[in-house]
Amino acid sequence: MAVYAISDLHIGFGANRAGLEALAEHPDDWLIVAGDVGETLAHLEHALRVVTQRFARVLWVPGNHELWSLPGRDDGLKGEARYQALVSVARSLGVVTPEDPYPVWSDSHERFVIAPLFLLYDYSFRPDSVPLERAVAWALEEDVLCADEMLLSPEPHASRAAWCAARCDETERRLDAIDPEDRVVLVNHFPMHESTVVLPTVPRFRIWCGTRRTADWHVRYRAVAVVTGHLHIRRTTHIDGVRFEEVSLGYPPQWRPELGVGSYLRRILPLSRD
C-alpha cells in the first residue's frame, strides 16, 4: 500500500491520453493528481475516471490549465465558478479535492494527513527591485508571457493575486486546525518554495509559479513531503530536511511514451526507512 503522485498529464495531447489509459492497476494504492490534467471539464472527467478505476483513492488539485476559460468551451465558465465546476466533476467520481476534509493515510507504521491545496500565485517570485505593478512587464522584457494573462480569469476577485491571497487565508485556517501531533503531506500545483523554481530557459516565468506566503509552510505545518507540478522539470529537493517533489509528466517531448506513464509516478508514502 503506497501513495503515488503525478501532475501535468495534459491529456489534450493524444500521446499523453493514450499513456494514461494504459496505466496499470494499483488496487491498494492512492494517487495524487497535482493539476494540469487538461483544459476542459471533459478532460478532467476522463482522466479522473481512468485513475479512479485503477487506484483505491484519488486526490486532485487544480492547475492553471484547468482554470483556463477557452472560447466556446465549458459554457464560458470563469474564475471561481469554473473552479467550483471542476470540484463538482471530481467529487462526482469520489475524488478528494481542496474543498474536502483532508484524508488520513496510514499503514502499520505511520499516519499522515494529506492536504490537497489550491493556492495560485501572486507574482511575488520576482526580484525585490521589481515592483508588483511591473512584474508582467519585467517578464515581457525577455519575451516571456504566461497564457494565464489572457485565459485565467480571477472573477469575482479583483486579480489573480487577490484570489491567491484569499485562498492562502482560507488554507492557513484549515491547516492550523490539523492536530499538532500529525505529520502532513502538502499538495499544490504551484511550487511552494521559491528556491525550487529553477527554469534555465525561461527564468522570468517564475512570477507565475507561486507565492512567498508559503515559504515556511513545510516547517510550520510539519510536512514530510511537499508535492507540486507546473514546472515540467521533475526533481527532488530537500529544504530544512523536507522532501519537495516536482512530479510533472509534461508535454509529449518531455517524457518517453515507451516507458509508460507508470514509470513517472513518484512514490510519496510510505517514507523510506532505509
ZIQUI-V119779 format. One record per pair of residues at least 12 apart in sequence whose C-alpha atoms are under 10 Angstrom apart, sorted by the first residue. I is the first residue (numbers start at 1). J is the second residue. Records with the same first field share a line. If there is no record, write none. Layout:
I->J  J
This chain:
1->26  27  28  29  30  56  105  106  107  269  270
2->26  28  29  30  31  105  106  107  267  268  269  270  271
3->28  29  30  31  32  55  56  57  58  105  114  265  266  267  268  269  270  271
4->26  29  30  31  32  33  55  58  247  262  264  265  266  267  268  269  270
5->30  31  32  33  34  58  59  60  187  227  228  229  245  246  247  248  264  265  266  267  268  269
6->31  32  33  34  35  37  60  227  228  229  234  245  246  247  248  249  250  261  262  264  265  266  267
7->32  33  34  35  36  37  60  61  62  63  188  189  227  228  229  230  231  232  246  247  248  249  250  264  265  266
8->33  34  35  36  37  38  63  65  189  228  229  230  231  232  247  248  249  250  251
9->33  34  35  36  37  38  47  248  249  250  251  252  261
10->35  36  37  38  39  43  44  47  65  66  248  249  250  251  252
11->36  37  38  39  40  43  44  46  47  250  251  252
12->37  38  39  40  43  251
13->38  251  252
14->252
15->251  252  253  256  257
16->37  249  250  251  252  255  257  260  261
17->37  38  43  46  47  261
18->257  260  261
19->256  257  258  259  260  261  262
20->47  50  51  257  260  261  262
21->46  47  49  50  51  54  261
22->50  260  261  262
23->50  51  54  260  261  262  263
24->51  54  55  260  261  262
25->50  51  52  53  54  55  56  262
26->51  52  53  54  55  56  57
27->52  53  54  55  56  57
28->54  55  56  57
29->54  55  56  57  58  269
30->51  52  54  55  56  57  58  59  105  267  268  269
31->51  52  54  55  56  57  58  59  60  95  265  266  267  268
32->51  57  58  59  60  61  95  96  114  116  187  227  228  247  265  266  267  268
33->47  48  51  58  59  60  61  62  63  95  116  187  188  189  227  228  229  247  248  265
34->59  60  61  62  63  116  117  118  187  188  189  190  227  228  229  230  246  247  248
35->60  61  62  63  64  65  66  67  118  187  188  189  190  228  229  230  248
36->60  61  62  63  64  65  66  67  189  229  230  248  249  250
37->60  61  62  63  64  65  66  250
38->62  63  64  65  66  67  68
39->63  64  65  66  67  68  69  70  73  74
40->65  66  67  68  69  70  73  74  86
41->66  67  73  74  82  85  86  87  88  89  90
42->73  74  86  89
43->66
44->60  62  66  86  87  89  90
45->86  88  89  90  92  93
46->89
48->60  89  90  93  94  95
49->89  90  92  93  94  95
51->95
52->93  94  95
53->93
57->94  95  96  103
58->90  93  94  95  96  97
59->90  91  94  95  96  97  98  100  102  103  114  115  116  187
60->87  90  91  95  96  97  98  116  117  118  187  188  189
61->86  87  90  95  96  97  98  99  115  116  117  118  119  187  188  189  190  228
62->83  86  87  97  98  116  117  118  119  120  188  189  190
63->118  119  120  188  189  190  228  229  230
64->120  121  147  148  151  152  189  190  208  209  230
65->147  148  151  152  230
66->82  83  86  152
67->79  80  81  82  83  85  86  148  151  152  153  154
68->82  83  147  148  149  150  151  152  153
69->82  148  150  151  152  153
70->150  151  152
71->151
77->153  155
78->151  152  153  154  155  156
79->151  152  153  154  155  156  157  160  163
80->153  154  155  156  157  163
81->154  155  156
82->152  153  154  155
83->118
84->99
87->99  100
96->115  116
97->115  116  117  118
98->115  116  117  118  119  171  187  188
99->116  117  118  171
100->115  116
101->113  114  115  116  174
102->114  115  116  117  174  175  178  184
103->115  116
104->182  183  184  185
105->184  185  269  270
106->269  270
107->269  270
109->270  271
110->183  269  270  271
111->182  183  184  269  270
112->181  182  183  184  185  223  224  269  270
113->178  179  182  183  184  185  186  223
114->183  184  185  186  187  223  225  226
115->171  174  175  178  184  185  186  187  188  223  226
116->171  185  186  187  188  189  227
117->167  168  171  175  186  187  188  189  190
118->164  167  168  171  187  188  189  190
119->161  163  164  165  166  167  168  169  170  171  188  189  190  191  192  210  211  213  214
120->160  161  162  163  164  165  166  167  168  188  189  190  191  192  208  209  210  211
121->160  161  162  163  164  165  167  168  190  191  192  206  207  208  209  210  211  212  213
122->135  159  160  161  162  163  164  165  207  208  209  210  211  212  213
123->135  136  160  161  164  205  206  207  208  209  210  211  212
124->161  194  206  207  208  209  210  211  212  213
125->193  194  195  197  204  205  206  207  208  209  210  211  212
126->138  139  194  203  204  205  206  207  208  211  212
127->204  207
132->161  207
135->204  207  208
136->149  204  205  207  208
138->204  207
139->202  203  204  205  206  207  208
140->204  205
141->204
142->202  203  204  205
143->202  204  205
144->202  203  204  205  206
145->202  204  205  207  208
146->205  206  207  208
147->208
148->160  208
149->208
160->208
161->210  211
164->210  211  213
165->211  213
168->211  213  214
169->213
172->214  217  221
175->217  220  221
176->220  221
178->221
179->221
180->221  222
181->222
182->221  222  223
183->221  222  223  224  225
184->218  221  222  223  224  225  226
185->218  221  222  223  224  225  226  227  243  268  269
186->217  218  221  222  223  224  225  226  227  228  244
187->225  226  227  228  229  245
188->210  226  227  228  229  230
189->209  210  227  228  229  230  231  246  247  248
190->208  209  210  211  227  228  229  230  231  246
191->206  208  209  210  211  212  214  215  226  227  228  229  230  231  244  245  246
192->209  210  211  212  213  214  215  216  217  218  226  227  228  244
193->209  210  211  212  213  214  215  216  217  218  226  239  244
194->206  207  209  210  211  212  214  215
195->215  237  239
196->209  231  235  236  237  238  239  244  245  246
197->209  210  230  231  233  246
198->231  233
199->231  232  233
205->231
206->231
208->230
209->229  230  231
210->230
216->240
218->239  240  241  242  243  244
219->239  240  241  242
222->242
223->241  242  243  244
224->241  242  243  244  268  269  271
225->238  241  242  243  244  245  268  269  271
226->238  242  243  244  245  246  268
227->243  244  245  246  247  266  268
228->244  245  246  247  248
229->245  246  247  248  249  250
230->246  247  248  249  250
231->246  247  248  249  250
232->246  247  248  249  250  251  254  255
233->246  247  248  249  250  254
234->246  247  248  249  250  254  264  266
235->247  248
243->268
245->266  267  268
246->266
247->264  265  266  267
248->264  265  266
249->261  263  264  265
